[in-house]
């Protein structure tokens, strides 16, 4: 099955080379799509340099910092147009271990519609986070499940694999949120449209290099966004033809 890993970037020059080297070395092979939001630190230029010797590396450049959710939507549409079977989300900062891509891939090959790299399912762990942030993240997922009945222990997780039919069926043009709420909204849409979601335990490690993009606005969006989702009907992509 043809696989692509979508990695949004903004000022990830400290991590991009090691990330590309690590993913390119994996077996089975994965393609990579970097979606860069006009990084002033040269991230896109570093990707272009790697493209000269590696045809499995792809780049979408966007003018300005437009948000995580819109970066993934752009990447999803690109991946569908290029006929990938399995489409992954992953951070560039090594908080997600690239080697776990293989286990997410296996989960979808073996029947899951969506595989989620989960910190809070049995066997999952978080390293290098202060306890306050762990508790905030954990109880955010508890809150999501109380409101949406999603049944995913790590509802804000951003390390995922989708089978292409999931992204074809979701109306990507109606996805509204850009931060943590984006991750919740995508899972909720998949769940409401009848797709299976399997959690794969991972160890999440806080970034060592670069600057975190987290903010209170992102948490606020997630809190209010969940309430909005609860009262909004999920409808399939009207242009999808099985």
N, C-alpha and C positions, 0 to 999 in steps of 0.2 A: 504494500500500500504506500502511496506517495505521501510523504509527510513534510510539513513546513512549520517551523517555530517562529512565531511573531514576537519580536522584542522591541517595545517602544523605548526610545532614548531621548534624553535631554541632558547634556553635559555629563556624559559617561565615559570620557576619554581615559579615565583611570582603569576602567573595567572592560572596555569593548574588545581590545585585542585578545585578552585572556579568554573572554567569553566565546569569541569566534573560534579560537584555536580549540577550546574544549569541546564545543558542539561539533565542529568539523571532524574531530577524532572519534566520535561515537560510532558504534556499530549496533544495529543497522544505521544506515546513513540518514541524516536529516538535512533538509534545506533550511535556510534561515532568511527571514525577512526582517530587516531593521527598518522601523518607522521612526525617522528622526525629525524632531520639531525645531529645526533651525538652530541646533546647538552651536553656540559661539565658541566652544572650546575645541572644535575640530573633530567631533565624533564622526560626522558623516564622511569627512575626508579620510579618516582611518578606515572606514568601511570600504570606500572606493579603492583604496590601496589594496585591500584584501581581495576585492573582486577581480583584480587583474590575474590572480593565480588560482582563483577558486570560483567555479561557475555555479556552485550551490549557494552562494551568498547574494542576496538581493537587497535593494535599498529603495525606500520611498522617502523622499524629502518633502517636508511641509514647511510653510513659511510662518514660523511663530509657534509659541507654546499653546497648543489648542486643546490639551487635556488627554488623559489616559484613555478614556472611553472612546473618544473620536479617533484616536490612533489605532485602537484595536478594530473599530468598525472599518476603517480604511484598509487595514491589513486583512480582515476577513473577506472583504469584497475582492481584494486582489487575489487572495488564495483561491476563492471560488472560481474566479475568472481563469486562473491558471490550473484548474482541475486537480487540486490536491484532495486526497481522501481523508487525511487526518490533519487537523489544524490546532496548533498549540499556542498557549499564552505563557510567557515567562518574563520575569524581571531580568535586567542586565547586571544587577549589583551582587549576584551570587547568593542572595537570600534564598533562592531556589537552586538546588544542586542540579546541574545539567544532566548528570547521570540518571536522575530520576525520570527524565523524559522517557527512558526505555520502559519503566514500569507503568507510566501513564499510557504509553502506546499499547502495551500488552493488555491493559484493562479494556481499552476500546476494541482492539482486535478480537478479544474474547467475549464481546457482547455489550459492553457499556456504551451508551450513547454519548455520555460526557464522563470523563475521569477527572477528579479533583485531587490535587496534591494537598492533603489535609493535615493541619497541625493538631487538630483536636479529636480526630478519630483515634481508636485504639492503636498504639504504636507511634503516633505522631508526637513531635516535640518542638519546642521553641528554645533556641539558644541566643544568649547575649541581649535579650530584651529585659528592661526593668520590669518588676512584678506588676507595677501599675499599668503598663502598656499591655502586658499579657492579659490582665484581668479585663481591661477595656475591650480588647479584641474578642476575648472569649465570650463575654456577656453581650457583646454586639450580636454574635451568632445566636445566643439564647433568645435575645429580643426578636431577631428576624424570624426564628422558628415559632415564637409565640404569636406573631402577627400573621405570618404568611403560611405557616404549616409546611415549610419547605422540606424539612427532614434531612438537611445537610448540616453536619456539626460545624464545619468551617465555611460558613456562607459567604464570607468576604474574601476567601482565598483567590489569588490571582495566578495560580499555577495550574493550568488545565489543558485537557485535550478534548476536542470536539470531533465527532464524526461529521463529515461534510453535510449530511442530510439535516443535521440539527441547525446549522447556520443557514442552510437554504430555506428551512421552514420558518425560522424566526424572522419577523419583519424588522430587519436591521435599521431601517429608516425611522422606526418608531421608538428606538431605544433612546431614553432621555438623559441618562445620568453619565457623569464623566469620572467619578472617583470610586470610593468603596461601593457606593450605590450602584455603579455600573456592574460590578462583579455580582452583586446580589440580583440585579435585574436580569442579567443574562441567565443565571441559574433558574430564576423564577419563571422566565419565559420557557426555558427548556422543560421544566417540570410541568407547567400548565399545558404544554402541548403534547404531553405524554411520553417524553423521553426519559430513559433511565439515567440516574446519576450515581456513580460509584466513587467513594472516597478511598484514596490510596494514601497510607500514612507516609509522611515525609518529616524530615528535620529542617525547620526553618531557621536560618542563621541571619541575624541582622547584618546589614551592609558594613564592610570594613573601610571601603574607599568611596569617595564621592559624597554627595549631600542628599539626605532624604527629601522626598517630595511631599511628605505627609504634612497635613495642616488641620486645624480645628474646623475649617470650612468643609473639608472632606468628610469628617465625622458628622458634622451637622447635616450635610447633604444625605448621608446614609440614614440618619435617624428619621428625617422628614420624608425621605424618598420611600422608605419601607411603608409608611402610612399611605402614601399616594399609590403605590403598587397594589396595596390591598383592595383598593376601591376602583382599580382600573382593569378593564377586561383585556385579556391577552388574546390577540387574534393572529392567525398565521399570515405569512407573507402572501399577499394576493397574487403575486407574480410567479409563485412556485408551482411548477408543473412536474409531478412525479414521473 
